[in-house]
């Protein structure tokens, strides 16, 4: 087993408050914006706060090695714009990972937009470190640089 982490950072022209509401709190928005990759995002338990369990189901076009992942919210800090959650079923649990959790932090940029940081913590099943392509985290649309959806949070 190998424990590790990686960080991915991106920027947006949308202010942190608006991006927090759109990307973190609105469970219906991400599937709409990423409908080619995400089939659905369901709230299975809870109200969106700490302890909530969601199920993210991917489409075949996502080209991921799994079809769904269930995740549990561990931290939802509205004031500091910090969101932590971990996989509890599906995804690469039991295939590649013993555990996998994420932390998203949104901070204001000097230009009035947002600097978003995604930190992934993981324990692999085997004595193999993650390769670079596994660290891209393609199935996390909040941080996919190929998806530019700044206009939606601005207009809604």
Residue frames relative to the residue before (quaternion, step in Angstrom):
aa qw qx qy qz dx dy dz
X 1.0000 0.0000 0.0000 0.0000 0.00 0.00 0.00
X 0.1149 -0.7757 0.6191 0.0417 3.55 -1.02 0.91
X 0.2155 -0.7542 0.6081 0.1223 3.56 -0.81 1.04
X 0.1615 0.7970 -0.5690 0.1222 3.54 -0.97 0.78
X 0.1489 -0.7612 0.6182 0.1274 3.50 -1.35 -0.09
X 0.0561 -0.7616 0.6410 0.0762 3.52 -1.31 0.26
X 0.2633 -0.7607 0.5797 0.1264 3.52 -1.26 0.51
X 0.0749 -0.7595 0.6448 0.0421 3.53 -1.09 0.77
X 0.0901 -0.8030 0.5886 0.0253 3.58 -0.85 0.96
X 0.0059 0.7841 -0.6198 0.0316 3.54 -1.11 0.78
X 0.2980 -0.7427 0.5676 0.1934 3.56 -1.27 0.26
X 0.1105 -0.7622 0.6348 0.0618 3.52 -1.31 0.45
X 0.4742 -0.6614 0.4995 0.2970 3.57 -1.15 0.54
X 0.5679 0.5944 -0.3722 0.4309 3.59 1.30 -0.18
X 0.5250 -0.6376 0.4691 0.3126 3.59 -1.01 0.85
X 0.6449 -0.5692 0.3485 0.3724 3.62 -1.08 0.71
X 0.6449 0.5301 -0.3407 0.4325 3.64 0.90 -0.82
X 0.6864 0.4723 -0.2810 0.4763 3.57 0.91 -0.91
X 0.6625 0.4958 -0.3092 0.4686 3.59 0.96 -0.83
X 0.5997 0.5577 -0.3475 0.4567 3.61 1.05 -0.76
X 0.6780 0.4886 -0.2861 0.4688 3.55 0.86 -1.00
X 0.7217 0.4608 -0.2542 0.4496 3.60 0.83 -0.97
X 0.7916 0.3642 -0.1791 0.4567 3.59 0.71 -1.05
X 0.7598 0.3662 -0.2013 0.4980 3.60 1.06 -0.67
X 0.7866 0.3727 -0.1898 0.4542 3.59 0.74 -1.01
X 0.6972 0.4448 -0.2727 0.4916 3.61 1.07 -0.65
X 0.2116 -0.8294 0.5090 0.0910 3.56 -0.09 1.32
X 0.6489 0.5149 -0.3230 0.4577 3.58 1.22 -0.20
X 0.5957 0.6282 -0.3529 0.3550 3.60 1.15 -0.50
X 0.6746 0.5232 -0.3209 0.4101 3.60 0.73 -1.01
X 0.6652 0.4778 -0.3414 0.4611 3.68 0.83 -0.73
X 0.6301 0.5279 -0.3401 0.4567 3.60 1.09 -0.62
X 0.7035 0.4674 -0.2645 0.4655 3.56 0.93 -0.91
X 0.7829 0.2743 -0.1212 0.5451 3.56 1.09 -0.73
X 0.1335 0.8597 -0.4859 0.0831 3.57 1.07 0.73
X 0.5982 0.5571 -0.3764 0.4360 3.61 1.13 -0.39
X 0.7638 0.3518 -0.1843 0.5088 3.59 1.13 -0.64
X 0.7757 0.2941 -0.1466 0.5388 3.57 1.06 -0.74
X 0.3147 -0.7596 0.5449 0.1643 3.55 -0.70 1.13
X 0.7905 -0.1672 0.1345 0.5737 3.59 0.96 -0.85
X 0.1353 -0.7201 0.6711 0.1132 3.49 -1.41 0.34
X 0.0518 -0.8403 0.5383 -0.0393 3.54 -0.25 1.34
X 0.3263 -0.6773 0.6157 0.2361 3.56 -1.14 0.66
X 0.1945 -0.8119 0.5438 0.0858 3.58 -0.46 1.21
X 0.7811 0.0012 0.0299 0.6237 3.56 1.09 -0.82
X 0.7790 0.3622 -0.2556 0.4434 3.54 -1.11 0.67
X 0.5142 -0.6567 0.4842 0.2643 3.50 -1.42 -0.02
X 0.6962 -0.4308 0.2685 0.5075 3.58 1.24 0.26
X 0.6289 0.5439 -0.3262 0.4497 3.58 1.25 -0.32
X 0.7826 -0.2792 0.2410 0.5015 3.55 -1.32 -0.33
X 0.7677 0.3171 -0.2715 0.4861 3.55 -0.93 0.98
X 0.5030 0.6566 -0.4190 0.3746 3.59 1.25 -0.27
X 0.1657 -0.7566 0.6244 0.1010 3.55 -1.09 0.78
X 0.0899 -0.7925 0.6032 0.0117 3.55 -0.86 1.06
X 0.2218 -0.7379 0.6179 0.1565 3.53 -1.29 0.38
X 0.1433 -0.7724 0.6177 0.0368 3.53 -0.71 1.19
X 0.0875 -0.7978 0.5964 0.0085 3.58 -0.62 1.17
X 0.2702 -0.7896 0.5384 0.1167 3.55 -0.78 1.08
X 0.4372 -0.6445 0.5514 0.2990 3.54 -1.28 0.40
X 0.6462 -0.5010 0.3819 0.4308 3.63 -1.18 0.25
X 0.6077 0.5773 -0.3538 0.4151 3.61 1.11 -0.61
X 0.5464 0.6160 -0.4005 0.4020 3.61 1.19 -0.35
X 0.2209 -0.8226 0.4964 0.1676 3.56 1.28 -0.42
X 0.3708 0.7184 -0.4912 0.3243 3.56 1.01 0.89
X 0.5258 -0.6513 0.4459 0.3171 3.58 -1.16 0.50
X 0.7212 0.2907 -0.2290 0.5856 3.59 1.26 0.43
X 0.4360 -0.7199 0.4804 0.2468 3.57 -1.20 0.42
X 0.8060 0.0376 -0.0091 0.5907 3.59 1.17 -0.47
X 0.0663 -0.7514 0.6501 0.0912 3.52 -1.38 0.20
X 0.2313 -0.7311 0.6245 0.1480 3.54 -1.08 0.83
X 0.0688 -0.8142 0.5762 -0.0176 3.54 -0.90 1.02
X 0.2482 -0.7619 0.5850 0.1247 3.55 -1.15 0.74
X 0.4021 -0.7062 0.5364 0.2278 3.56 -0.93 0.98
X 0.1753 -0.8015 0.5676 0.0684 3.57 -0.78 1.10
X 0.7886 0.0403 0.0071 0.6135 3.59 1.05 -0.78
X 0.0407 0.7583 -0.6496 0.0364 3.55 -1.03 0.87
X 0.0311 0.8276 -0.5503 0.1063 3.54 0.16 1.39
X 0.2629 -0.8125 0.5045 0.1270 3.56 -0.08 1.33
X 0.6563 0.5378 -0.3185 0.4227 3.60 0.93 -0.85
X 0.7841 0.3109 -0.1550 0.5143 3.59 0.89 -0.95
X 0.3742 -0.7553 0.4591 0.2806 3.59 1.34 0.02
X 0.4248 0.6593 -0.4896 0.3810 3.56 0.78 1.14
X 0.0323 -0.7865 0.6149 -0.0488 3.54 -0.84 1.09
X 0.0032 -0.7954 0.6050 -0.0356 3.59 -0.68 1.13
X 0.1087 0.7800 -0.6078 0.1016 3.51 -0.99 0.89
X 0.1797 -0.7934 0.5745 0.0898 3.54 -1.24 0.45
X 0.5364 -0.6056 0.4835 0.3344 3.51 -1.22 0.58
X 0.1311 -0.7998 0.5829 0.0580 3.57 -0.97 0.90
X 0.7897 0.0012 0.0005 0.6135 3.59 1.25 -0.32
X 0.7946 0.2953 -0.2174 0.4839 3.54 -1.17 0.59
X 0.6142 0.5316 -0.4196 0.4051 3.53 -1.19 -0.47
X 0.7209 -0.3895 0.3086 0.4830 3.54 -0.88 -0.92
X 0.3436 0.7246 -0.5175 0.2986 3.60 1.24 0.39
X 0.8145 0.2144 -0.1824 0.5073 3.54 -0.89 0.94
X 0.6785 0.4246 -0.2779 0.5311 3.58 1.28 -0.19
X 0.8143 0.0822 0.0127 0.5745 3.55 0.82 -1.08
X 0.7979 0.2475 -0.1026 0.5399 3.57 1.14 -0.72
X 0.3879 -0.6276 0.6149 0.2786 3.50 -1.36 0.47
X 0.7841 -0.0699 0.0624 0.6136 3.55 1.09 -0.78
X 0.0105 -0.7777 0.6281 -0.0233 3.52 -1.23 0.58
X 0.0707 0.7968 -0.5955 0.0742 3.58 -0.72 1.06
X 0.2518 -0.7725 0.5743 0.1002 3.53 -1.26 0.56
X 0.1004 -0.7480 0.6523 0.0700 3.50 -1.27 0.58
X 0.0986 -0.7778 0.6199 0.0302 3.55 -0.83 1.04
X 0.0429 -0.7797 0.6247 -0.0065 3.54 -0.92 1.01
X 0.1137 -0.7748 0.6198 0.0510 3.55 -0.92 0.94
X 0.0146 0.7964 -0.6018 0.0582 3.55 -0.83 1.05
X 0.5501 -0.6145 0.4384 0.3571 3.59 -1.10 0.57
X 0.3140 -0.7144 0.5920 0.2015 3.54 -1.16 0.70
X 0.6553 -0.5150 0.3743 0.4064 3.57 -1.25 0.28
X 0.6764 0.5026 -0.2819 0.4588 3.58 1.18 -0.57
X 0.6172 -0.5636 0.3461 0.4263 3.60 1.24 0.02
X 0.6113 0.5385 -0.3500 0.4624 3.57 1.26 -0.03
X 0.5857 -0.5765 0.4532 0.3452 3.53 -1.18 -0.68
X 0.2026 -0.6901 0.6755 0.1628 3.49 -1.26 0.64
X 0.1130 -0.8060 0.5803 0.0282 3.56 -0.64 1.15
X 0.0780 -0.7947 0.6016 0.0201 3.54 -0.93 0.93
X 0.1225 -0.7616 0.6348 0.0446 3.55 -0.91 1.01
X 0.0555 -0.7737 0.6310 0.0109 3.56 -0.82 1.04
X 0.1233 -0.7848 0.6059 0.0426 3.56 -0.81 1.05
X 0.1094 -0.7609 0.6381 0.0434 3.56 -0.92 1.00
X 0.0521 0.8258 -0.5560 0.0787 3.57 -0.83 0.94
X 0.1662 -0.7006 0.6782 0.1469 3.49 -1.43 0.33
X 0.3005 -0.7709 0.5347 0.1721 3.57 -0.62 1.11
X 0.5749 -0.5849 0.4464 0.3579 3.55 -1.26 0.38
X 0.7945 0.2409 -0.0952 0.5492 3.54 0.99 -0.84
X 0.6446 -0.5375 0.3886 0.3803 3.56 -1.28 0.11
X 0.4938 0.6419 -0.4395 0.3886 3.58 0.93 0.88
X 0.3834 -0.6904 0.5663 0.2361 3.55 -0.94 0.92
X 0.5706 -0.5722 0.4535 0.3758 3.55 -1.24 0.40
X 0.3759 -0.6893 0.5648 0.2540 3.54 -1.11 0.69
X 0.7229 -0.4721 0.2828 0.4179 3.58 -1.22 0.48
X 0.6867 0.4900 -0.3089 0.4392 3.62 0.83 -0.87
X 0.6182 0.5308 -0.3524 0.4604 3.60 1.13 -0.49
X 0.6606 0.5219 -0.3005 0.4482 3.58 1.17 -0.50
X 0.4866 0.6787 -0.4346 0.3374 3.58 1.20 -0.15
X 0.2038 -0.8155 0.5177 0.1594 3.58 1.10 -0.65
X 0.0369 0.8634 -0.5015 0.0400 3.58 0.92 0.93
X 0.7087 0.4780 -0.2834 0.4348 3.57 1.02 -0.67
X 0.5852 0.5180 -0.3963 0.4819 3.62 1.21 0.38
X 0.2167 -0.8437 0.4753 0.1237 3.59 0.19 1.26
X 0.5135 0.6357 -0.4304 0.3833 3.62 1.16 -0.40
X 0.8092 0.2662 -0.0891 0.5161 3.57 1.05 -0.76
X 0.4171 0.6867 -0.4869 0.3427 3.57 1.14 0.50
X 0.3475 -0.7754 0.4810 0.2159 3.62 -0.41 1.16
X 0.6200 0.5545 -0.3443 0.4354 3.61 1.20 -0.28
X 0.6761 0.4349 -0.2871 0.5209 3.58 1.27 -0.16
X 0.0233 -0.8058 0.5907 -0.0345 3.56 -0.30 1.26
X 0.1138 0.8185 -0.5462 0.1371 3.56 -0.13 1.29
X 0.1864 0.8247 -0.5166 0.1354 3.57 1.09 0.61
X 0.6334 0.5772 -0.3438 0.3841 3.59 1.01 -0.74
X 0.6146 0.5721 -0.3739 0.3939 3.63 1.00 -0.61
X 0.7021 0.4395 -0.3018 0.4720 3.66 0.70 -0.92
X 0.6138 0.5479 -0.3642 0.4362 3.61 1.04 -0.57
X 0.7650 0.3991 -0.1899 0.4685 3.56 0.92 -0.92
X 0.7595 0.3447 -0.2012 0.5137 3.63 1.18 -0.24
